[in-house]
């Protein structure tokens, strides 16, 4: 067996590369880049958790989706692809429903384990009755306490790292912002720094407000680091570990945390998306989920689908043995949301059939292929002018119905470059996709070679599942 991932040294990766060329390895377990290894007799590719957004890197280029590359590789090698997921991507399930993919369903949990029970905790009610303790509802505190007394483990999920998303002055409402990007700086208490999660910029934490000099600068919101701190205050005897990008940077850190948790050396693990992915522990009986509403209402067309997937996947970490039922506690300001109801009942098909009409109405995948073009420049005026010129060139052939924008994205400035997005929606039928891509490439080159628009940078991101 060969193993291939980026934490290996170049020498270790070359060994795997040569081993495949020499026919030494019969199969390889690897990350997304392993799909490009020099196979000459590829019979089967298994893509586990095929719905994962992390199969597609967004920076740097090339911006490929490893799942789609796997399908093309299998086609070229005349092999097979097995896409596995408890919550398939909407596009893959759509293809399975239409007969483009085969469909195999497993309707029972491994080892006859029962599905966990769910409880939706209304945090508005908890706040009104003053039962909330910082970010923790009384129900969540009771269940963690019960678990600790019974020597059982707990997983707490918050999809935001750091201590708090930003600092704010109570007097003048100043907010800590990145000097290079249009985002707030995240406060990391352990290292005493404000950090930008886009460009990596770091600053010392100000003792007083830089604008008005007031000492009343407070943290706003919460991340995994703050939850970890609060757990230490509420349950001083509990062994708490945080699992996010900050605690797993070292080569074997992730593996060590998993091993320690598996051996019972950790009572409570607090984590980001890392804790949702395929972990299998005997002794986890409670999963607590913070801030579910932010995931559901994120301004992106896949928000409902991604929220359903993430909430279902993290819920699946509880009660994975037949003799130990699990419980999932979801804190929300609106327990009557239809999506949460579907998460509780495990109704993937309900979510799928509810999403499809919306996607069709507004021309999103799986009914269309998307191409996002991002124009970047240090000068906002130049960036906008280039984006408008490119849009006019594209609409001349593709029409205004297919080309949207240009408009600034959610984060308008990254690394001092001003961004403008153009979104192209191409129907799956009745259009020559290859010719459309060639036309778009040609118009992009026209703008890049325009002498009045110097130093323009254009990024093309194709979403053609």
N, C-alpha and C positions, 0 to 999 in steps of 0.2 A: 504493500500500500504506500502511495506517495501522499505527502501532505504539503500544501502550498498556500502560503499567505504572507502578507507584507511584514509581519514581525520576524520572519526568518531573514538571515543575512543573505547577501548576494550569492555567496558560495553555496549555502544550503539550497537556495532556489535553483542554481545552476545544476546541482546534483539531481534534483527532481526532473529538470528539463532534459538532461542527458539520459536519465533513467527511462524516460518515456521514449526518447529516440532509440534507445537500445532494447526496448521491449521488456525492461526490468519490472515495470509496474503494471499490474493488471487493472487496477483502478486507483483513482486519485480523489482525495477529499480536499476541497479548496474553496477559496473565496471567489468573487466574481471574475478576477483576472485569470483564474485557472482555466477558464473556457478557451483561452487563446494558446494553451500549451500545444506542443507539436504532435498531436495525435495523428496516427495514420490508419487506425482500424477502430474507430469509435462506434460502439454499438448502442450505448445507452447513456443519456445524461439525466440525472435526477436533480431537479431544482427544488430544494426544500424551502418552505414558506415563500412560495413564488410571488405572493402579493407584496412582499417587502419593498418599500420605496428605496431602501439602501442598495438594491441591485442596480440602481442608476445613479452614478456619481454626477453631481451638478457642477463641480469645480475641482480640478481643472479638466480640460478636454483630454481625451475624447469623451463625449457625453453619450455613452451607449447604455442600453439596458441589458444586463447580463442574461436575463431570462430570454429576451428576444434573440440575442446572439446565440444562445444555446439551441433555440429552435432552428435557426439558420445553419448552425454547425451540424446538427443532426440531419438536416435535409441534405447538406453537402456530402456527408459521410454515409448517407442512407441508413441512419440509425434511428433510435427512438428517443422521445423525451417524455419524462414523467414529471408533471408539475404537481407538487403537493402543498396543500394548505387547508386548514380548518375554516379559513375565511378567504376564499379565492378573490383575486382582483376581479372587479366587475367585468373587465374586458375578457379575461380568460373564461369566466363562467358564461358570458354571453356567447363566446365561440363554441363552448361545450353544448349550450342549449340549441345552437343552430347547426350542430353536427360537424363543425369544422375541427373540433377536438373530440376525442372520446371522453366519456365521463364515468368514473367509478366513485361510488359514494360509500363511506364508512359511517354508519349511523350509531355505532356503539363506541363507548370510550374504552381504551385499552385496559385489559385486566378487569373488566366489569365494574370499573370505578364509576360511582354516581356523579352526575354533574353537580357543581356547587350550587348552594342556595344563594339568592341575591337579596340584598336589602338596599333600597334607595333612601338615603338620609337627606331630609329637607333642611339644608343649612340656614335657610331664612327663618324657619320655625325655631331652630336651635339658637339662633342669635337673638330672636325675640324673647325667648324664655331664659336667655343668658346661660345656656348650657355649654356653649362653645368655649373651648380653652385654646386660644390662639387659632390655629388652623384645624384643630381636632374637635370633632363632634363628640358628645357624651357617649354615643353608641360605639364609636370607633375606639375610644379610650377604654370602655368596659370590655370590649372584645380583645384588645391587646393585653389588658390586665389578666383576663381569664386564660388567654393563651400562655402567658408567662408562668402563671401558677401551675398550668398543666404540662409545662415543659414542651410546648408546641411552638412552631415558628410562624412568623408573620412577614409578609411582603407588602411594602407601601410604595405606591407608584405615583410619582409627580413628574410630568414631562417638562421639567424646567430645572436646569442645574444652577449652581451658585446659591448664594444666601438669599438675595432678593433681586428682582429684575431691575430696580433702579433706586437711587436716593432722591429724596425731595425735601426742599426747605419748607417748613410750616409757615414761615413769615411771607416769603415772596414767591413761593411755588417754583423756584429753580429746580431743574431736574438734571441729573448727571448724564451728559451726552458725549458720544465719541467725537473727537475732533476730525476724523476722516470719513465717518459714515453717519447717515441720518437715523441712528438708533441710540437708545439709552445704554449706558454702561452698566453691566451686571456687577453687583457687589459680591465678592468672594471673601467671606470673613476669615477663613482659615489662613489665607496668605495676606490678608489685609489689603486687598487691591480692588480697583474697579477695572473690569475687563470688557472689551468689545468682542462679541462672539462672531463677528464678521471679518474683521481685519487683524485681530490679535492685539490691538492697542491696549496699553496698561497705564493706569494712573494710581497715585496714592490716594487714600480716602481722605477727603478734606475734613479738618476738625471743625471748621465753620463754613457757612455758605459763601462761595466765591463771589456771589452777586451782592448780598446785603450784609454779610458778616455775622449773621445770626448763628448761634450754636445749635438751633433747633432743626438739625438735619436728620431725617428719619428714613428708615428702610420702608419700601413699599412692595407689597406682594411677597411671594415666598417661593423658594426653590428647594432642592433636595438638601442643601447644606443647613437651611433653617429648620427643616423638619427633623434632621438628625440632631441638631442642638436642642430642640424642644423635647424630643424623646429622652435625651439625657437628663433633662430637668424633671420630667414627669415620672420616668422609670429609671432611677439612678443605678439600679442593680442589673438592668438589661444590657446585654451585649449587642450594640448597634453598629452596623456597617453600612456605609454609603457606596453605591455602585453607579458611577456616571463617568463621563469622559475625563473628569479631573482625577478620579481615584484609580483609573485603569490605564493610565498612559504608559507605565513601565511594562517591560516585555511580558512578565508572567503574572502581573497584578490581577487581571481578570480571572485567570485560572486559580490563583490562590484564594480569592474571595469565594469562588464557587466551591472549591474543595473544603474550605473552612465551614461554609454554610451547610454543606452536605454532611460533614462530620459532626454537626451540632455545636460548633464553636461560636455561632452567631444566632441570636434570638430574633432580631428584627433586621431586615435588609431594606434600605430606602434607595430607590433607583429611578432612573429615567427609562427610555425605551428598552434599554439593555435587559431589564428584568421581565420584559414581555416575551422574550424570544426563546421558546423551546426548552426552558429549564424544567427539569423533572426531579422534584424533591419529595421524599416520603412524608416528611413531618410538617409540611406547610398546610395549615388549616384555615388561615385567614389572609385575604388580600384586601387591602384598603386603597381606594382610588381617590385622589384629590383633583379638584379643578377639571372635572369631566366636561363642564359647559364650554370652557375655552377651546377644547379640542373640537367639539361639535359645531361651534359657531365661527371657526376660523375662516377668513375670507378666501376660500379656494374651492373650486368646483368638486374636488374629491373629499372635502372635509367630512361629510357624513359617512362615506365609505371608510375613510381612514380611521375615524373615531370608532366606528363599529368594530373594525378589525383590531385596533389597539386595545379597546376595552374587553373584547372577547378573548384576545390572546393572553392578556395579563390575568384575566379571570381563570383561565385554564391552568394557571400555576397552583390553584388551591384544590385540595382533596383529590390527589392523583392516585390514591390507593383505595381499594374497595372497603377496607375497614376504617377509613378515616375520612368522613365527609368534610367538604370544604365550604367556606362561607365567603362571599364577596360583598364588600360594603362600598357603595358608590356615593360620594358626597356631591350633591347638586342643589342648585337654587330652584330647579324646576323638575321635580320627579315625574311629572305627567308627560314629558317629551316622548314622542312616538319612537324615536331612535333608542332611547333607554329601555323602553318597553320591549323592543326587539332584542336588545342585548340580554335582558333578563330572561326572555323565553328562548334565546338562542335561535331566533328566527332570521337566519341569513337570507332565505328566499324572499321573505317579506321586505327586507331592506333592498334586495336586488330589484324586485318588481316595482317598488316605490320609486327607486332612483331612475330607472330606465326612461319613463316618460319625460322627466326633467332633462335628462341628457339629450333626448331626441329633440325636445322643444327648443333648446338653446344651442344645438349643434355641437355637442361635446362627445368624446369617445364613450362608447364603442362605435358610434354612428359616424364619426369623423376622425381624421388624423390631424393632429395639431403640430404646427411649427411655430415656435416662439423665437423671435429675433430681438436681441437686446443690443441697443446702440449705446456706446460708452464714450465719454470725453470729459476732460478736466473742466471744460467750460460748458455750463448748462445751456447757453444759447446755441453753441455749435452742435451740441448733442441733439437738441430739439430740432434744429434745422436739418441735420443729416437724417434723423428719423422721419421727418415730414417728407423729405425728398424721396427716401426709399419707399415710404408708404404710397406716394403718388405714382411711382414707377410700377409698384406691384399691383395697385388697383386698376391700372390701365388695361391689364390683361385678365387679372383674377376677379375684378369687380369689388365693389364696396361691401357686398354681403359676406365675402370670404376673408377680407382683411380688416382687422380691428386695430384701432390705435392711430398714432402712437400715444402712449400714456405712461406716466411715471409708475413704477411698480410699488409694492408695499414699502420697501426700503428704497428711497429715491437716490441715495448717494452711498457708494461703497468704495473705500480706499481713495477718497477724494474725486472719484469719477461719478458724473451724473448719468443716470440710466433712464432710457426710454424703451418701453416694450412695444413690439408689434406682434399681434397674434393672428396667425393664418389658420383658418379651418377649411380643410379639404374633405369633401365627401368620399366615402369609401368606394362608392360606385360612380360610374359616368365621368370619371376624370383620370387622366393619365398621370399617375403620381410621379413616375420617373421624369416625365417631361416638365411637370410643375416644379420639381426640385431643381432641375437644370435651369429653368427660367428664373427662379428665386436666386440661385447662386450667381447667375449672370448679372442680375440687378444689384446684388450686394457688391459685386466687384466694381460695377459702375460707380457706386457711391464711394467705395474705398479708394478708387483711383481719381476721384474728383479733386482737382488741385485747390479748390476753394475750401475744402474740408480736410485739413491736415490733422494727422494723429488720431483719426477716428478708429475706434475698435468695435467690431461687430461680432457678436456671438450667435450662432444658430443652434437651436436645440430642437431636435425632431422627436416627437412622441408618436411613434407609428406602430403601436401594439396591434 
